[in-house]
């Protein structure tokens, strides 16, 4: 069977195959990766065969969908097993995300031994729990060494940029990520794998790749690696992260359905997520996501929910209710479906009825502040919370923007909100529904959206009340008709700005642009951009003196190259530049989030 998808390969396998190559073959590795990715592939059970040429075949054996050992990749060429083809195939395949306890290869001289220190959360005996009077726990020497390796690998990516971060640089990241997992640092390891995935997407010209995503992933990697050596106690536990999402008992729950949304990931997974609410306002989700893309998302919406004895489908649950006993939930609100969980169908509630109506009574500014804590670029992954916003709005029509148009609405506090499409996939109903709603100015709707951090109020629209006032619409699945709308004519409004809105005029983008330019081009290219005194002065006049100082320091560090006594260039200070870049990246994220929170406050003239 022909299948262009390669199975996932464990990070340790890729790193080992690359490290075993000779220097001459390493120079040819990037070209070999491009060639292997373009060659025909066929799948037979757990084995994927790649036709390297007319006489040579490369096989990847992946039981369970993961290539877990170096011996599972075999090549029929004359140079095998020391050929470049095996390493190229591993580099072309997606990196697998394995738990730290699962070995991925035979022990080698280069593979680190597991850290003898206990994994976080592994202490179950109360007698062995830490004494509150004892000094707070700090990272072990092995963990600090693993974090230093991750920092060095991340700094090397910044030094080289996307164009220079080929398979060899990526293998260093994968090796560091594997070591971090063995040392019980899953958060940093996950960040390293995200960087590798985004680097591969950027180098392959993937249309879904965005530089801002790689900036965030790199900053998360460097920040987490740095904090391992300085954190202690509860902060160290957050920096370490968790290898698996913990589910804790939550007793009996009476849940009311809100809506169902499609879930489509860049990795080819698809499914649905149904949101439900408890009487006390807590939000939970019931999900079903697996490989399959948008086709699976459309099909799963009408499948039964995997929770207890309920026979409801996901779309039915979005409008009905559940009574759950023995419930378990993760910190981010995902409901577990263990054997001890029992659930039966119960009556739901309309959005205008208690207890759901209370979700729309919280002021929009408070909701935005809460959602921002969960959507912040560098938020604690176990922090919990929801990024949903519940608003009553009046539709004003379409608003023109540089990237197209979106829906403009005014919420009950008087703040103008831009509502955008949650997913542009034509198989989903998002785009068509938002277009039709823009053709109904004056319509009052009760909506649910996901906060988009921006210097102006902005949401992706997920669900809304029906324009007729009866029922609700899951905007990813249900399709509105023109007959549902009161007016087919819609004006296009210019993009509004609130008077005195600091976020609309703050020249923060001058620093953000330099931070983003480093990622594709590397440190050397940033150092060639010339004098930034004018930009720094403009930022300072805009009321951001710290940003001006960070910009000056970043560009000075990029351009600095010291020489020895004989005038020869010394190696660049990659660690120093990475520190300046990280400070600038984290600062711009913090300021942008502050501007976003301030934008949701009602304008002074609208305050009664």
C-alpha positions in Angstrom: 0.0 0.0 0.0 1.4 3.4 -1.0 1.7 5.8 2.0 3.8 8.9 2.0 3.8 9.1 5.8 6.8 7.9 7.7 6.5 6.4 11.1 7.7 8.3 14.1 11.3 7.7 15.2 12.5 7.9 18.8 14.8 10.9 19.4 17.6 8.6 20.7 17.6 6.6 17.5 17.9 9.6 15.2 20.7 11.1 17.4 22.6 7.8 17.5 22.5 7.3 13.7 23.7 10.8 13.0 26.5 10.7 15.6 27.7 7.4 14.0 28.2 9.0 10.6 31.6 10.0 9.4 32.3 13.8 9.0 32.2 13.3 5.2 28.7 11.8 5.3 27.4 14.4 7.8 28.1 17.0 5.1 25.9 15.1 2.7 23.1 14.4 5.3 20.8 17.4 4.6 20.8 16.6 0.8 20.1 13.0 1.6 17.2 13.9 3.9 15.6 15.9 1.0 16.1 13.0 -1.4 14.7 10.4 1.0 11.6 12.5 1.8 10.8 12.7 -1.9 11.2 9.0 -2.7 8.2 6.6 -3.1 7.1 4.8 0.0 4.9 1.9 0.6 3.5 0.4 3.9 3.1 -3.3 4.7 1.8 -3.7 8.2 4.3 -2.2 10.6 7.1 -1.8 8.0 7.5 1.1 5.7 9.7 0.7 2.6 11.5 3.5 0.8 12.8 3.1 -2.7 16.2 4.8 -2.5 16.9 3.9 -6.1 16.0 1.2 -8.6 18.2 -1.3 -6.7 18.2 -0.2 -3.1 15.4 -0.3 -0.5 15.3 1.2 2.9 13.0 -0.3 5.5 11.7 1.2 8.8 10.1 -1.4 11.1 7.8 0.4 13.5 5.8 -1.8 15.8 3.1 0.3 17.4 3.9 3.1 15.0 7.3 4.0 16.5 10.8 3.1 15.3 12.3 2.3 18.8 15.8 0.9 17.9 18.6 1.6 15.5 18.3 -2.0 14.2 14.7 -1.3 13.1 16.1 0.9 10.2 17.8 -1.2 7.6 19.3 -0.4 4.2 20.2 -2.6 1.2 23.0 -0.5 -0.1 26.7 -1.6 -0.2 27.7 0.8 2.6 25.1 -0.3 5.1 24.9 -0.1 8.0 27.3 2.8 7.9 25.5 4.5 5.1 23.9 8.0 5.1 20.4 6.6 4.1 19.5 5.2 7.6 20.3 8.5 9.3 18.5 10.5 6.5 15.3 8.4 6.9 15.3 9.0 10.7 15.8 12.7 10.2 13.0 12.9 7.6 10.5 11.1 9.9 8.7 12.9 12.7 10.2 12.6 16.2 8.3 10.3 18.6 7.3 11.5 22.0 8.2 8.6 24.3 7.9 8.5 28.1 11.2 8.7 30.0 10.9 5.2 31.4 10.7 3.5 28.0 14.1 2.6 26.5 14.5 3.4 22.8 17.7 1.7 22.0 20.4 -0.6 23.3 22.8 1.1 25.7 25.7 2.7 24.0 28.8 4.6 25.1 27.0 7.8 24.2 23.7 7.1 25.9 23.4 8.5 29.4 22.3 6.3 32.3 19.0 7.2 34.0 19.2 9.7 36.8 19.1 7.9 40.1 17.1 10.7 41.7 13.4 9.9 42.0 11.0 11.2 39.4 8.8 14.1 40.6 5.6 12.8 42.0 6.9 9.3 42.5 6.9 9.5 46.3 3.8 7.8 47.6 4.8 6.9 51.2 3.9 9.8 53.5 6.8 8.9 55.7 9.2 9.6 52.8 7.6 12.9 51.9 9.8 16.0 52.2 9.9 17.6 55.6 8.4 21.2 55.4 11.2 22.4 57.7 14.0 21.0 55.4 15.5 23.2 52.7 13.6 23.3 49.4 14.5 20.7 46.8 16.9 21.8 44.1 17.9 20.1 40.8 20.4 17.3 40.9 23.8 17.6 39.2 22.6 15.3 36.5 19.6 17.4 35.8 21.7 20.6 35.7 24.0 18.9 33.2 21.1 17.9 31.0 19.7 21.4 31.2 23.1 22.8 30.2 23.1 20.5 27.1 19.7 21.7 26.1 20.7 25.4 26.5 23.8 24.8 24.3 21.7 23.0 21.7 19.1 25.8 21.7 21.8 28.5 21.5 23.4 26.7 18.5 20.0 26.9 16.7 20.0 30.7 17.3 23.5 31.0 16.1 22.9 29.1 12.8 19.2 30.1 12.1 16.8 27.9 10.3 18.9 27.8 7.2 21.9 26.6 9.1 20.1 24.3 11.5 20.3 21.1 9.5 20.0 17.5 10.5 23.3 17.5 12.5 22.1 20.5 14.6 18.7 18.8 15.0 20.3 15.6 16.2 22.1 17.5 18.9 18.7 18.7 20.1 17.2 15.3 20.0 20.1 13.8 22.0 19.7 16.6 24.6 15.9 16.0 24.7 16.4 12.2 25.2 18.9 12.9 28.0 16.5 15.4 29.6 13.8 12.8 29.7 16.1 10.3 31.4 16.8 13.0 34.0 13.1 13.6 34.6 12.9 16.9 32.8 9.9 16.2 30.5 8.9 19.9 30.0 12.3 20.9 28.7 12.5 17.7 26.5 9.1 18.5 25.0 10.2 22.0 24.2 13.3 20.6 22.4 11.1 18.2 20.3 8.8 21.1 19.4 11.9 23.1 18.2 13.0 20.2 16.0 9.5 19.7 14.6 9.2 23.4 13.7 12.7 23.5 12.2 11.8 20.6 9.9 8.6 22.3 8.9 10.4 25.6 8.2 13.1 23.9 6.1 10.5 21.8 4.2 8.5 24.9 3.3 5.4 23.7 5.2 2.7 26.3 4.6 1.5 25.9 8.2 4.8 27.0 9.6 5.0 30.4 11.4 8.2 32.0 12.6 6.4 33.2 15.7 5.8 29.6 16.7 9.5 28.8 16.5 10.3 31.9 18.5 8.0 30.8 21.2 9.3 27.2 21.2 12.9 28.4 21.3 12.3 30.8 24.1 10.4 28.1 26.1 13.4 25.8 25.6 16.0 28.3 26.7 14.0 29.6 29.5 13.1 26.2 31.0 16.7 25.0 30.6 18.0 28.1 32.4 15.5 27.9 35.2 16.4 24.2 36.1 19.6 25.4 37.7 18.1 28.3 39.7 14.6 27.0 40.7 13.8 25.2 43.9 10.8 23.8 45.6 7.4 24.3 43.9 9.0 26.3 41.1 11.4 23.4 40.3 8.4 21.0 40.1 6.8 23.4 37.5 10.0 23.7 35.6 10.5 19.9 35.5 6.9 19.4 34.2 5.2 16.1 33.9 5.7 13.2 31.5 2.1 12.3 31.6 -1.0 14.3 32.3 -2.1 13.5 35.9 -5.8 12.7 36.5 -7.0 13.2 40.1 -10.4 12.0 41.5 -13.1 14.6 41.3 -16.1 12.8 42.9 -19.5 13.1 41.4 -20.2 15.7 38.8 -23.4 17.0 37.2 -22.3 18.4 33.8 -24.2 20.5 31.3 -23.1 20.6 27.6 -21.9 23.8 26.0 -20.7 23.0 22.5 -18.5 20.7 20.4 -15.5 21.9 18.3 -13.4 20.1 15.7 -9.7 19.5 16.6 -7.2 19.3 13.7 -3.4 19.3 14.4 -0.4 20.0 12.2 0.8 16.5 13.0 -2.1 14.9 11.1 -4.4 14.2 14.0 -8.1 14.9 14.0 -11.1 14.6 16.3 -13.4 16.6 18.5 -13.5 18.2 21.9 -16.8 18.7 23.7 -17.0 21.4 26.4 -19.2 20.9 29.4 -19.7 23.0 32.6 -20.4 22.1 36.2 -22.9 24.0 38.3 -20.0 25.9 40.1 -18.8 27.2 36.7 -15.9 24.9 36.2 -15.3 23.9 32.6 -14.4 20.4 31.5 -13.7 18.7 28.1 -14.3 15.3 26.7 -12.1 14.6 23.7 -11.5 12.0 21.0 -8.4 12.8 18.9 -6.3 10.3 16.9 -4.5 10.2 13.6 -6.8 11.1 10.7 -7.0 14.8 10.0 -10.2 16.7 9.1 -12.0 13.6 7.8 -11.7 12.0 11.2 -12.9 15.2 12.9 -16.1 15.2 10.8 -16.8 11.5 11.5 -16.0 11.5 15.2 -18.5 14.3 16.0 -21.3 11.8 15.6 -19.6 8.9 17.5 -20.6 8.0 21.0 -18.7 9.7 23.8 -16.1 7.5 25.6 -17.3 8.1 29.1 -19.2 5.6 31.2 -22.4 4.1 29.9 -23.5 7.2 28.1 -24.9 6.7 24.6 -24.6 10.3 23.6 -22.6 11.4 20.6 -20.3 14.4 21.0 -22.6 16.7 19.2 -25.5 15.5 21.4 -23.5 16.0 24.5 -22.9 19.6 23.5 -26.6 20.3 24.1 -27.4 17.7 26.7 -26.1 16.8 30.2 -24.3 14.0 32.1 -24.3 12.7 35.6 -20.8 11.3 36.4 -19.7 9.3 39.4 -16.1 8.4 40.1 -15.0 11.3 37.9 -11.3 12.0 37.3 -9.9 15.2 35.8 -6.6 16.6 34.7 -5.4 20.1 35.8 -6.5 21.5 32.4 -10.0 20.1 32.8 -9.9 16.9 30.7 -12.2 14.2 32.0 -10.7 10.8 32.3 -12.5 7.7 31.0 -11.1 5.0 33.4 -12.9 1.8 34.3 -14.1 3.3 37.6 -15.9 6.2 35.8 -19.7 5.9 35.4 -21.8 8.3 33.4 -25.4 8.4 32.4 -27.3 10.9 30.2 -29.1 13.7 32.1 -31.0 16.8 31.2 -29.0 19.7 29.7 -29.6 23.4 30.1 -30.0 26.3 27.6 -27.4 29.0 27.6 -29.9 31.4 29.1 -30.8 29.1 32.0 -28.9 28.4 35.2 -26.3 27.3 35.8 -24.9 28.0 32.3 -26.3 31.6 32.2 -23.8 32.6 34.9 -20.9 32.1 32.5 -22.0 35.2 30.6 -22.4 37.3 33.7 -18.7 37.7 34.4 -17.4 41.1 33.0 -15.5 40.6 29.8 -12.3 42.2 31.2 -12.2 39.6 34.0 -12.8 36.8 31.6 -10.0 38.1 29.3 -7.6 38.3 32.3 -8.4 34.7 33.3 -8.1 33.4 29.7 -4.8 35.2 29.2 -3.3 33.3 32.1 -3.9 30.0 30.3 -3.0 31.3 26.8 0.2 33.1 27.8 3.1 31.9 25.6 5.2 30.7 28.6 2.4 29.7 31.0 2.9 26.9 33.4 1.5 23.8 31.6 -0.1 22.6 34.8 -1.7 25.9 35.6 -5.1 24.9 34.4 -7.8 27.4 33.5 -9.7 27.9 30.3 -9.1 30.2 27.4 -12.8 30.6 26.5 -14.7 33.9 26.6 -18.5 34.1 27.0 -20.0 37.3 25.5 -23.3 38.9 24.5 -22.6 40.9 21.4 -24.3 43.0 18.7 -23.0 42.2 15.2 -21.7 45.3 13.4 -20.7 43.6 10.2 -17.4 42.9 8.4 -14.2 44.8 9.2 -11.3 45.1 6.8 -7.9 44.1 7.9 -4.5 43.7 6.3 -4.8 39.9 6.2 -8.4 39.9 5.0 -11.6 40.6 6.9 -13.2 39.4 10.1 -16.5 39.9 12.0 -16.8 43.1 14.1 -19.1 43.1 17.2 -19.7 45.2 20.2 -20.0 43.4 23.5 -22.2 44.4 26.5 -19.4 46.4 28.1 -19.1 48.5 25.0 -15.8 47.1 23.9 -15.4 46.4 20.1 -14.3 42.8 19.5 -13.0 41.2 16.3 -14.3 37.7 15.7 -12.2 35.5 13.4 -12.4 32.0 11.9 -11.2 29.2 14.1 -10.1 27.0 11.2 -9.9 27.8 7.5 -10.2 24.2 6.3 -13.0 24.3 3.6 -14.4 21.0 4.9 -15.4 22.7 8.1 -18.2 25.2 8.5 -16.3 28.0 10.3 -15.5 30.2 7.3 -19.0 30.0 5.7 -20.8 30.7 9.0 -18.7 33.7 9.9 -19.2 35.1 6.4 -23.0 34.7 6.8 -23.0 36.3 10.2 -21.1 39.3 8.8 -24.1 39.8 6.5 -26.5 40.4 9.5 -25.6 43.7 11.1 -27.7 44.5 14.2 -28.1 40.8 15.1 -27.7 40.1 18.9 -26.0 36.9 19.7 -24.7 35.0 22.7 -21.3 33.7 21.7 -18.4 31.5 22.9 -14.9 32.3 21.6 -11.3 31.6 22.3 -9.0 34.5 23.3 -6.4 35.5 20.7 -3.7 37.5 22.4 -3.5 40.8 20.5 -3.3 44.5 21.3 -7.0 44.8 20.6 -9.9 42.5 21.7 -9.9 39.5 19.5 -11.5 36.0 19.6 -11.8 33.0 17.4 -15.5 32.2 17.2 -16.4 28.7 18.2 -20.2 28.7 19.0 -23.1 31.1 19.1 -26.8 31.2 19.7 -29.0 30.7 16.7 -29.9 34.1 15.1 -33.6 33.2 15.5 -33.0 32.8 19.3 -33.8 29.1 19.3 -31.0 26.7 20.0 -27.2 27.0 19.5 -24.8 26.6 16.6 -21.5 24.7 16.7 -19.8 26.8 14.1 -17.3 24.1 13.1 -20.0 21.6 12.3 -23.5 23.2 11.9 -24.1 25.3 8.9 -26.2 28.5 8.9 -28.5 29.3 6.0 -29.3 32.7 4.5 -32.9 32.2 5.6 -31.7 32.2 9.2 -30.4 35.8 8.9 -32.5 38.9 9.1 -30.6 41.1 6.6 -28.5 39.9 3.6 -26.7 43.3 3.1 -23.7 44.0 5.2 -21.5 47.1 5.3 -17.7 46.8 5.6 -16.4 49.0 8.4 -12.8 50.3 8.7 -10.7 48.7 11.4 -11.5 50.8 14.5 -9.0 52.1 17.1 -9.9 53.2 20.6 -8.9 56.8 21.3 -5.8 56.8 23.4 -5.2 53.1 23.1 -1.6 52.7 24.0 -1.4 49.3 22.4 -2.2 50.6 19.0 0.7 53.1 19.0 3.4 51.4 21.2 6.3 50.7 18.9 6.9 47.3 20.5 7.1 45.7 17.0 10.5 47.3 16.4 11.9 44.9 19.1 9.7 42.0 18.1 10.9 42.2 14.5 14.6 41.9 15.6 13.7 38.9 17.8 11.9 37.2 14.9 14.6 38.0 12.3 17.2 36.1 14.4 15.3 32.8 14.0 15.4 32.3 10.2 18.7 34.1 9.6 20.8 33.5 12.7 23.0 35.7 14.8 25.4 36.9 12.1 22.6 38.2 9.9 21.2 40.2 12.8 24.6 41.7 13.4 24.7 43.0 9.8 21.5 45.0 10.1 23.4 48.1 11.1 22.9 50.8 13.7 19.6 50.6 15.6 19.9 54.0 17.5 16.9 55.4 15.6 14.7 52.5 16.4 15.8 52.5 20.1 15.0 56.2 20.3 11.6 55.7 18.8 10.9 52.9 21.3 12.1 55.1 24.2 9.9 58.0 23.1 7.0 55.5 23.0 7.3 54.9 26.7 9.3 51.6 26.6 12.8 52.4 27.8 13.4 48.8 28.8 12.6 47.6 25.3 15.0 50.2 23.9 17.8 48.9 26.1 17.1 45.3 25.2 17.1 46.1 21.5 20.5 47.9 21.8 22.0 45.1 23.8 20.7 42.4 21.5 22.0 43.9 18.3 25.4 44.8 20.0 25.8 41.2 21.1 24.9 39.9 17.6 27.6 42.2 16.0 30.3 41.6 18.6 33.3 39.4 17.5 36.4 39.6 19.6 39.9 39.0 18.2 43.0 37.4 19.8 46.5 39.0 20.0 47.2 38.1 16.4 44.0 39.6 15.0 42.2 36.3 14.4 38.5 36.1 15.1 37.6 34.3 18.3 34.5 32.1 18.5 31.3 34.0 18.9 29.7 34.2 22.4 26.7 32.1 21.6 25.6 31.8 25.3 25.8 35.6 25.7 23.8 36.2 22.6 21.2 33.6 23.6 20.7 35.3 26.9 20.1 38.7 25.3 17.7 37.1 22.8 15.8 35.3 25.5 15.4 38.4 27.6 14.0 40.3 24.6 11.7 37.5 23.6 10.2 37.1 27.1 9.9 40.9 27.5 8.0 41.3 24.3 5.6 38.5 25.2 5.0 40.0 28.7 4.3 43.5 27.3 2.0 42.1 24.5 0.0 40.2 27.1 -0.3 43.3 29.3 -1.5 45.3 26.3 -4.0 42.6 25.5 -5.4 42.6 29.0 -5.7 46.4 29.0 -7.5 46.4 25.6 -10.5 44.5 27.2 -11.1 47.3 29.8 -14.1 49.5 28.9 -13.1 52.9 27.5 -13.4 55.6 30.2 -16.2 57.4 28.3 -18.3 54.3 28.4 -18.0 53.8 32.2 -21.3 54.7 33.8 
